Amino acid sequence: MTYVQGFLAPVKTARKAEYAEIAEKSWALFQEYGAIGCCEGWGTDVPDGEVTSFPLAVRKEADETVVFSWILWPDKATADACVATMESDPRWEEAMPNASEVFSLKRMIFGGFEPLIER
């Protein structure tokens, strides 16, 4: 069964192109480490909520856009093995040299999911 890693991140709206470049470079590494699919979704209809919402969850600031993304893996073991390389493979830093200026790593939300229904 496949495995999905999901992410929500507040990205500086004016730095959309830089975020896309980081995502493209990172995708090459994710793919090398076994990822079989990904999607980067730029928020266009992401309303603020009263109790909770995507913007509230990442504490979105006025100059930011919420990005919803996911990576598809053949299994959790492959995803975990990739994550383990993020501190040992210097290419991760090369792919995202200015990531903290483009999006907030501290306010990013992420998690792993086993598909309940998959088509």
N, C-alpha and C positions, 0 to 999 in steps of 0.2 A: 504494500500500500504506500502511496506517496505521502509526503510530509510537506507542510507549508510553514514558512516563517513569514509573519506579517509585521509591518512597521507603520507607524504614524510619526511624522516629523514636521515641525514648524520650519519652513524654509523662507529665507529672505526673498520676497516677491521680486525685487529688482535683480536677483541673482539666479533666476530660473535657468538660464543657459549654463551657468557654472554648475548648478546642481545636476543638470542633464549630462554634462561632461563627466562629472564624478560618477554618476550612475552607470554610464556607458563603460568607463574604465573598470569600475568595480564588477560589472556584469561579466567582463572577460575573465576575471579571476574566479568569480562564483562558478562560472561555466567550467573552467578548468578543474575546479574542485568537485564537480559533479552535478551542479544545478541543471535542471532540465527546462526551466522556464522562469520568467519574471515579468512583472508589470510595475511601472511607476505611474501613479495617478496624480495629476496636478489638480488640486481642489478648485472646482468652478461653481459648485452649489453646495456649500458646506455651512449651513446656518449655525449660529450660536444657539445654545440651548439654555433653558432656565436652570436645570438641575445638572445635566451632563450633555456633552456633545464632543465631536472631534476637536473643535477649537478649544473648548474648556480642558479637555484631557491633556493637551500639549501646551496649555497656557499660551495660546497664540497671541502674538503682539500685532499691533495695527499694520506694521510693515511686513507681515509674514503671510504665507499661504500654507495650508495643511496639505501635505503629500501623504498619500496612502499607497503603500507598495507591498509587494509580496514576492517571495522566491519559492519556487516549486522544486522539491528534491525527490529523488527516487525513494528515500527513506530517511528516518531520523538520524541514523548512524552516519550517513553521508553529510548531512547538515552539521552535525556535531563535529565531525572531522574537519570540515571547512572552518568552523568557528575557532577551532584549536590552532589553526594556522595564522590567525589574525595578529598574534603577538610574535610569531616567529618568521613570517614571510614579509620582508621589507617592501614588497610590491604593493601591499595594502596601503601603506603610508604614501607611497608614490602615486597611487590612484586617487588619493584624497588628501593632498598636502594642505589644503586650506579649508577642509570640511567644516571646522568649527566656526569659520567666518560666514559660511553659506547657510548652514542649518544648525540647530541646537541639538547636540548629542545628549545633553543632560535632560532635555525635555522630550526626547524621542521615546516612544513607547514601542516595545517589540515583544513578540512571543511566538512560540511554536505550536502548531496545530496538526492533529491527525484528522484528515477529512472524514466527515460523517456521511456526506453524500458527494459523489464525484461523478461528473459526466464528461 
